[in-house]
């Protein structure tokens, strides 16, 4: 089914609330039984009736209505999924479709696909527009949780001047990639900031890694293989940057670019381990920047014998982290 993120209020009207849901911070917090969490039972929306009859009839936003009617050509009765960034998904059926707009019946609310077992914060040195947008798109598809654009010594002049229209474009790229890849939560996009600020905000308990072409002794595989093998998510333990186990109360980056408790970001009893990746810009990282990162506890690694473009290095590192952690989480 086709998936669309919508404003939370479209799905959180009091008359459309899920049977056992509450509102928290403008988002839906729904409690499910163990059977529902396993996907065996779907939580119906209050007032919904089988076959789509009932009062849960809502109009789609103009842009989504255009996609449904004119691009996808969905007919009355066909299903789609609406997402409010709460981690749930709402199944809906097209009820009316005309030039004036598209209305859908909300049929059922159910848990969406879970987020990856590791929380990746990608601190990406700013690139030319098309290449940076490619990192946003593919990074979202791979499972990045937070994008943190950073300014480095060799970043091209002018890249830091990303106005509201550019930020909106980046957000739209992330949203479309999340819809396409089946995610139920949107990755966060932090404001552009200098490398030093990102280093100062490394969450306690996180594993911080910086690939660098001048490193020849320690590989990314070495670090990830040892880290992932002793990470015990079920026991509430996460690996720290020094290779020791940290308390599950370790902090993570919030959407405002500051540190927050894991409970503010994710709902599981034990937070996912956090890996912070620092990727240099097109001109690479300077030795002084690498030394500064090491003083902040960042582990410098090699990605192999070949010199990779910045955007290639970013996605290769993300994919490697996902592979190692998902195999044990």
N, C-alpha and C positions, 0 to 999 in steps of 0.2 A: 504493500500500500504506500501511496505517496504521503510524505510527512511534511508538516509545516509548523514552524514556531509562531505562536500568536501571543498577544499581550495577555498576561495572567488574568486580568479582569474579565476577559472574554469567557473564561472557563470557571471563574470563581464567583459568579453572581450567586447570592444566597439561595435562589430558587434552583440553581444548577449544581449545588455542592454535592460532593460524593457522600455516600451513605454514612461513612464514619470518618469524614475529613474535618480538619479545622484549618483556619486561615492563620498564617504566620508570616509577617513581613511581606504581605502581598502575594505570597505563594501558598500553594495547597500543601498541607502536611497530612497525609493519609496513613492510617494504621491498617495493616493487613495481617490476616492470620498466616500461619506457616504455610498453609496450602496455597493461599493467594500469592505469597512471596515466591513460591516455587512455580507459579504460573499455571496451577491447576484450576484456580477459580478466579473469575474476573469480577471486580467490584463494580456493581451497577451504579449509575448516577441516580441520585434521588429524583423520583418522578418519571424516570425513563421507563418505557414499556417495550416489550418485545416487538421487533420489527420497526422500531423507530418512531412509533406513535407516542405522543406525550407533549409536554410543554417545553422540552429542551430544544427549542428551535432558535438558532443564532445566525446572524448574518456574518459572512466572512469579510475581512478587510478587503478593500478594493483591489490591491495588488494580488492577493491570494485568489480572490474571485476570478481575476483575469487569467491566472495560471490554470485554475480548475476548469474554467469554461472554455477559454480560447486556445490554450496551449495543450493541456492534457485531454480536453474534450471528455471529461467525466460526465456520465449521464446520471439522471435521477436514480437513486438507489445504490449507486456505487459508493464504496467506502474510502475514507482517507483517515489519516491520523493527525491530530492537533496536539501540540506540545506547548507547555507553559513554563519550561525550564525548572520544574519542580522534581524531575526524575520520573514522573508518571507520564503516560500517554493516554489520550482520549480518542477512542474510535468514534467516528462520525460518518453519517451517510448523507449524500446530497439529497435535499428535499425539494428545493426549487432552484431553477437556473434560468436566468433571462438576462437581457442587456442591462436591466436595472440592478442586478446583483445576484449573488448566490447565497442561499441559506442552507444550513445543514442541521440534521438532528444529532444531538449528542447521545450516543448509545451506551458507552461504558468507559469507565476509568480503570486502568490496570498499571502495574509497575512496568516501567520502561526497561530497556536494556541497561544492565549495570555499567558503571564507569570502570575503566581499567583498574587493576589491582595496585598500580603504582601511580602516584601523582607526579607528573612531569611539568616542571617550570622551565620553559625554553627562553633563556635570555639571549636573544638574537641580535647581533650587531646589525645596525641598519644597512639595508641594501637598496639598490635601485628599485623603483616601484614594482615592476613586474616580478622581479625575483623575490622580493619580500612578500608580495601577495601569494606567490606560489608556495612559500614556506607556510603561510597562514592556512592555505587551503589543504595542503598535504599533511601538515602537522595536525590539523583538526581531524582529518581522516584516520591518522595513525593513533590518536588518542591523547594528544597534548592537553593538559588541564589549564595551563596559564601561559600566555605569550607576554614576554616582557622585553620590548624593544630597547636596546641600549646603544648609547653613543660611545664609540671608541676613538682612539687617537687617529686611526686611519679611515674613519667614516667620512664619506664625501660630504663636503660643505653643502648646507641647504636641506639635507635629508631630515633634520630635526624639526623643520617647519611644516609639520603635518597639521593642517587646520581641521575644523569640524567636518568638512566634506570628505577629507581623506580618512578621518577616523570612522565616519559612517560607512564609507566604502569597505574599510577593513572589517568592520563589524558584520556587514552584509556578506562578505566572502566567508567569514567564519560560520555564520548562520547557515548559508547554503551548503557548505561542506558538512556541517553537522547533520542537516536534514538528509543529505545524500548518503551519508555513512551510517545512518541509523542511531545516532546518539540522542539521548533524551535530555542532556544538559549541555549548555553552551560553554565552551572554554572562555576564560576571562582574558581580556586584553587590557594590559596595564599601560599607563602613560609612558611616553618616551622619557628616558632619564639616563644620566651618565653611568658608566660602568661602576664607578666607586659607590654610587647609591645602591645599585643592585647587589654589590658585594656586601655592603653593610646590612642588607635585608635578607641575607641567607637565613632561612628558618633553622633554629636549633634542632638537631636531630636529622637534618637533611643530608643527603650525600651530594656534594657539589663537585662537578666534573668540568674540566676545560680541555677539549681537544686542541692540540697545537702541533704543527708540522715539524717543529724542532725537537719534540720529545721522541726519543728512540728507545727507551728502556721499558717503559710501562705502557701497556696497551689498554684500550677500553675494555676488552674482553677480560683481562686480568682483574680489573677493579669490579666489574659487574658480576663475574662468575663467583668471586669470593663474597661479594655483598649479598647477592640474591640468595645464595645457598644458606646463609645464616640469618636471613630475615624470616621471622616467625609472625606473620600477620595474625594468625589465629590466637597467638598468645599475647597479642597487643604489643609486640616489640618491633621497633624499626631501627635500621642501621644508621648510625651517625656518620658524619664525614670523616671521623678519625678511625672508623672501623670498629666502634664499640656500639653496644645496644643502648638505645635511649628509651625513655618512658614514652608511652602513647600520648602523653600530654604535649608532645612536641608541637611547636607552632607551625602554621603554614601561611602562605601569602594570601591576603584578602584581596577583593576586587579593587580596593582603593590603593593598592600598592604598599600596604602596611601589614604588620603581622597580626594574625588572629588565631584564636583557638580553633582546632579542627572541628569542633561542634558547630562553629559558625559557617562551615563550608560543606561538611558532609555528615550524614546521619548515622553511619555504622558505629557500633560500640567502640571499635578500635580503628583509628585513622589509618589510611593507606600510607606506606612509606613514601617519602618525597625525594625526588631526584631533581637537582637543579643543573641544567646544562648551559654552559657559557660558550657561545659560538661567535667567532670574530667576524668582522666585516669583510668586504671583498679584498681589501689590501692585507688582511691578516692581522693578528695581534702582535704588538710590540713586546719585546722581552721585558720591559718595565711593567707592562700591564700583567703579564703572566706572573712575574715575581710578586706583584701586589695581590693578585688572586691567591697565590700560595700562602701569603701571610694571613689571608682570611680563611684558610683551611680548605681551599679548593685543590682537588687532585688533578694534576696535569697528565694527559694521556695521549697516546698516538692512535690514529685511526687506520694505520697501515703505511705502506711504503709509498703510496701514490698521493699526490697533492690534489685535494678535492676543492671544488668551489664551495663557498660558504653555505649556499643553500643545500648542496649535496651532503656536506658534512653534517648539517643540522638534522636532516632526515635520516641519514645513516645512523647517527647517534640515537635518535629517538626510537628508531626501529629496533636497535640493539637492546636498549633499555627495556622496551616493551617485551621483547622475546625472553630475556633473562628473567624478568620479574613475573610475567604472566605464567611462566612454566612452573612457578612455585607458589603463586598466590591463589 
